[in-house]
């Protein structure tokens, strides 16, 4: 079914065109590169996978409870609106929220694919071009997977959120080659990783858990790539140039924080926008979710050398300053381990099933022979 028939709210424009500026850069040095970046490129090649085969698409999903979301996590929980809702209404609300969340993941992954391709074009170093080419393929796979999940398992999509679109547009319109790294690899990817991780670690539904675990295994490499490239480059910047990047980060973080409310969903249920925003701001679960979402961004921003006073104060205002001391390497290692463990458990279970089938066939054969 065409995607436009599944949108809960029709997108404002069927094709979003972002005017691009900046230079395509060619490097004629083919036998040089940073060992750690080339090693990441090799890992990117080794870890390619097929979303059609690695994920068990035969697993059933209840569209009215696709993630096993508890009542307490719903923004309307405890409000007069919730008290009036039937079980069917609550199931429909869960469907809309899951559709909204995964739609933003989908749109973000398409943005990541475009940004990775932009990095291939504009970054001056060949080792970075090599790695970005593998990331472009990763992001295409992620968009494919989220799109399939929304089409086949939920049957509903939401348009791109205004704030996510604004940050993507700012990232892509900037002519400086490092900005797709900063906007996408650090801000959007960092926030997405935290959102993916929270759902991965709380859902009891096997299909979304698989999707998120495997996507996060790729994303851990992408954030590592952004950290390597920007840490090296930002050491060379003047104070004025560094402040420009910090202003971009501040604005982007506020946009991302405000993106998280899902007000569009409540509006679809007839709740006025101002009232929907007020309920969202009061939601204890959403406040916790917001803080956790910056667990990947703040330490990464600090690590690449953007840590001026205005940026630090912005993080204090958001209540996430202390996350600058989080161990990002440990979080990324855990993302990889969780995906590998999930694979091992799945393949062990499949092997046990095959052994049981063989033993049953042998037993039946013996009975027939007797």
C-alpha positions in Angstrom: 0.0 0.0 0.0 1.4 3.5 -0.8 2.8 5.2 2.2 0.6 8.3 1.7 -2.5 6.3 2.3 -1.1 5.3 5.8 -0.3 8.8 7.2 -2.3 9.7 10.3 -1.8 13.3 9.1 -0.9 14.2 5.6 2.7 15.6 5.2 2.7 19.3 4.2 4.8 18.5 1.0 5.3 15.2 -0.8 8.9 16.0 -1.6 11.1 18.1 0.7 13.9 19.8 -1.2 16.8 21.3 0.8 19.1 23.7 -1.2 22.6 22.4 -0.7 25.8 24.4 -0.7 29.4 23.6 -0.2 32.2 21.9 -2.2 32.7 18.4 -3.3 36.3 17.5 -2.3 38.6 15.0 -4.0 41.7 13.6 -2.4 44.5 12.2 -4.6 46.3 10.5 -1.7 45.2 6.8 -1.7 47.8 5.3 0.5 47.4 7.2 3.7 44.9 7.4 6.6 44.4 7.2 10.3 44.8 3.7 11.5 41.8 3.9 13.9 39.5 5.3 11.2 40.6 2.7 8.7 40.0 0.0 11.3 36.5 1.4 11.8 36.0 1.3 8.0 37.1 -2.4 8.0 34.6 -3.1 10.8 31.9 -1.3 8.9 32.5 -3.6 6.0 32.7 -6.7 8.1 29.5 -5.9 10.0 27.2 -5.4 7.0 24.0 -7.4 7.3 20.7 -8.0 5.4 17.6 -6.7 7.2 15.4 -9.1 5.2 17.3 -12.1 6.6 18.7 -11.2 10.0 15.3 -10.0 11.4 12.5 -12.5 11.9 9.7 -10.7 10.1 7.3 -13.6 10.8 6.9 -12.5 14.4 3.5 -11.1 15.0 2.9 -7.6 16.3 -0.3 -6.3 17.9 -0.7 -2.8 16.4 -2.6 -1.7 19.5 0.3 -2.7 21.8 3.3 -2.9 19.5 5.9 -2.1 22.3 4.1 -3.3 25.5 3.9 0.3 26.7 2.6 0.5 30.4 -0.3 2.8 31.2 1.9 4.9 33.4 4.2 5.8 30.4 1.3 7.3 28.4 1.1 11.1 28.5 -2.6 11.2 29.2 -2.4 8.7 32.1 -4.1 10.2 35.1 -5.9 12.9 33.2 -9.7 13.3 32.7 -9.1 12.2 29.0 -7.6 8.9 30.2 -10.5 8.3 32.6 -13.0 8.6 29.7 -11.1 6.2 27.4 -12.2 2.7 26.7 -9.7 -0.1 26.3 -10.1 0.2 22.5 -9.3 3.9 22.7 -6.2 3.2 24.8 -5.1 0.6 22.3 -5.5 3.1 19.5 -3.5 5.7 21.4 -0.7 3.2 21.9 -0.8 2.5 18.1 -0.5 6.2 17.3 2.4 6.8 19.8 4.3 3.8 18.4 3.6 5.0 14.9 4.8 8.5 15.8 8.0 7.3 17.4 9.0 4.9 14.7 8.1 7.4 12.0 10.5 9.9 13.5 13.1 7.1 13.5 12.4 6.4 9.9 12.6 10.0 8.8 15.7 10.5 10.9 17.4 7.5 9.2 16.6 8.9 5.8 18.2 12.1 6.9 21.2 10.2 8.2 21.6 8.5 4.8 21.6 11.9 3.1 24.1 13.3 5.6 26.4 10.3 5.3 26.3 10.7 1.5 27.1 14.5 2.0 30.1 13.6 4.1 31.4 11.3 1.4 31.1 14.2 -1.0 32.5 17.0 1.2 35.0 15.6 3.7 38.6 16.2 2.6 40.1 12.9 3.8 39.8 9.7 2.0 39.7 7.5 5.1 36.6 9.4 6.2 35.1 9.1 2.7 35.6 5.3 2.9 33.9 5.0 6.2 31.0 7.3 5.3 30.3 5.1 2.3 29.7 2.1 4.6 27.5 4.3 6.9 25.4 5.4 3.9 24.6 1.7 3.3 23.8 1.2 7.0 21.4 4.1 7.1 19.7 2.9 3.9 19.2 -0.5 5.7 17.8 1.2 8.8 15.3 3.3 6.7 14.2 0.1 4.9 13.7 -1.8 8.2 11.7 1.0 10.0 9.6 1.5 6.9 8.8 -2.1 6.7 7.9 -2.3 10.4 5.5 0.7 10.0 3.9 -0.5 6.8 3.5 -4.2 7.7 3.2 -4.3 11.5 1.6 -1.0 12.6 -0.1 0.2 9.4 0.2 3.9 10.2 2.8 6.6 9.8 3.3 10.2 10.9 5.0 13.0 9.0 8.4 14.3 10.1 8.3 16.4 13.3 8.8 20.1 12.7 11.8 20.3 15.0 13.5 17.3 13.6 13.0 18.8 10.1 14.4 22.1 11.2 17.6 20.6 12.6 18.0 18.4 9.5 17.6 21.4 7.3 20.1 23.5 9.2 22.6 20.6 9.0 22.2 20.1 5.3 22.2 23.8 4.3 25.5 24.6 6.0 28.4 24.7 3.6 31.0 23.7 6.2 32.1 20.1 5.7 32.0 19.3 9.5 28.4 20.3 10.0 26.8 17.1 8.8 29.0 15.3 11.3 28.0 17.6 14.1 24.3 17.8 13.3 23.8 14.2 12.4 26.5 12.0 13.9 26.6 13.8 17.3 23.1 15.4 17.8 20.5 13.4 15.9 22.3 10.0 16.0 23.1 10.5 19.7 19.6 11.3 20.6 18.2 8.5 18.4 20.6 6.0 20.1 19.3 6.9 23.5 15.7 6.6 22.4 16.3 3.3 20.7 18.1 2.0 23.8 15.3 3.0 26.2 12.7 1.1 24.1 15.1 -1.8 23.4 15.7 -2.3 27.1 12.0 -1.9 28.2 9.9 -3.6 25.5 8.9 -7.2 25.9 8.0 -7.6 22.2 10.6 -9.6 20.3 10.4 -8.0 16.8 11.0 -4.3 17.9 13.7 -5.6 20.3 15.5 -7.3 17.4 15.2 -4.2 15.1 16.4 -1.8 17.7 19.3 -4.0 19.0 20.6 -4.6 15.5 20.3 -0.9 14.4 22.0 0.2 17.6 25.0 -2.1 16.8 25.5 -0.1 13.6 24.9 3.3 15.3 27.6 2.7 17.9 30.1 2.7 15.0 28.6 5.9 13.5 29.0 7.9 16.7 32.5 6.6 17.1 33.3 7.9 13.6 31.9 11.3 14.3 33.9 11.5 17.6 37.2 10.6 15.9 36.8 12.9 12.9 35.6 16.0 14.9 38.0 15.6 17.8 40.9 15.8 15.4 39.5 18.7 13.4 38.2 20.8 16.3 41.6 21.0 17.9 42.6 23.2 15.0 39.7 25.7 15.2 40.0 29.2 16.5 38.0 30.2 19.6 35.5 32.1 17.4 35.0 29.0 15.1 34.5 26.8 18.1 31.9 29.1 19.6 29.9 29.0 16.3 29.8 25.2 16.6 28.7 25.4 20.2 25.9 27.8 19.3 24.7 25.3 16.7 24.8 22.5 19.4 22.8 24.6 21.9 20.1 25.4 19.3 20.0 21.8 18.1 19.7 20.4 21.6 16.8 22.7 22.4 15.1 21.6 19.2 15.6 18.0 20.0 14.3 18.4 23.6 11.2 20.1 22.2 10.8 17.4 19.6 10.1 14.7 22.1 6.6 15.5 23.2 4.5 13.8 20.6 1.9 16.6 20.7 0.8 15.7 17.2 -0.6 12.4 18.5 -2.7 14.1 21.1 -4.0 16.6 18.6 -5.2 13.7 16.5 -7.3 12.7 19.5 -9.0 16.0 19.5 -7.0 17.7 22.3 -6.1 21.3 21.6 -2.4 21.9 21.0 -1.8 24.2 24.1 -3.5 21.6 26.3 -1.5 18.8 24.7 1.7 20.6 25.3 0.8 21.2 29.0 0.0 17.6 29.6 3.3 16.6 27.9 5.3 19.0 30.1 3.7 17.5 33.3 4.4 13.9 32.3 6.9 12.5 34.8 7.8 9.7 32.4 8.5 12.1 29.6 10.7 14.2 31.9 12.8 11.1 32.7 12.8 10.1 29.1 14.1 13.5 28.1 17.0 13.4 30.5 18.0 9.9 29.4 17.9 11.0 25.8 20.8 13.3 26.4 23.0 10.5 27.9 24.7 10.0 24.5 24.9 13.6 23.3 26.4 15.4 26.3 29.5 13.2 26.8 30.1 13.2 23.0 30.0 17.0 22.7 32.4 17.3 25.7 34.7 14.6 24.1 35.1 16.4 20.8 36.1 19.6 22.5 33.0 21.7 22.5 32.6 22.7 26.2 32.4 26.5 26.4 30.6 28.3 29.2 27.4 29.0 27.3 27.1 25.4 26.2 27.7 24.2 29.7 25.1 26.6 31.0 22.6 25.4 28.5 23.1 21.8 29.7 22.7 23.0 33.3 19.4 24.7 32.3 18.2 21.4 30.7 19.2 19.4 33.8 21.6 17.2 31.9 25.0 18.8 32.6 26.2 15.9 34.8 25.8 13.5 31.9 29.1 14.9 30.5 30.9 12.5 32.7 29.1 9.4 31.3 31.3 6.6 29.9 30.4 6.7 26.2 32.8 3.9 25.2 31.1 1.6 27.7 27.6 2.5 26.4 28.7 1.7 22.8 30.4 -1.6 23.8 27.2 -2.6 25.6 25.2 -1.8 22.4 27.4 -4.2 20.4 27.3 -6.9 23.1 23.5 -6.8 23.4 23.1 -7.4 19.6 25.6 -10.2 19.6 23.9 -11.9 22.6 20.5 -11.6 21.0 21.9 -13.3 17.9 23.5 -16.1 20.0 20.2 -16.7 21.9 18.1 -16.7 18.7 20.5 -19.1 16.8 20.8 -21.4 19.8 17.0 -21.6 20.0 16.7 -22.3 16.3 19.4 -25.0 16.6 17.4 -26.7 19.4 14.3 -26.6 17.3 16.1 -28.3 14.3 17.6 -31.0 16.6 14.1 -31.7 18.0 12.7 -31.9 14.5 15.4 -34.4 13.5 14.9 -36.5 16.6 11.1 -36.6 16.0 11.6 -37.6 12.4 14.0 -40.4 13.4 11.5 -41.6 16.1 8.7 -41.7 13.6 10.8 -43.6 11.1 11.6 -46.2 13.7 8.0 -46.6 14.6 7.1 -47.1 10.9 10.0 -49.5 10.5 8.8 -51.6 13.5 
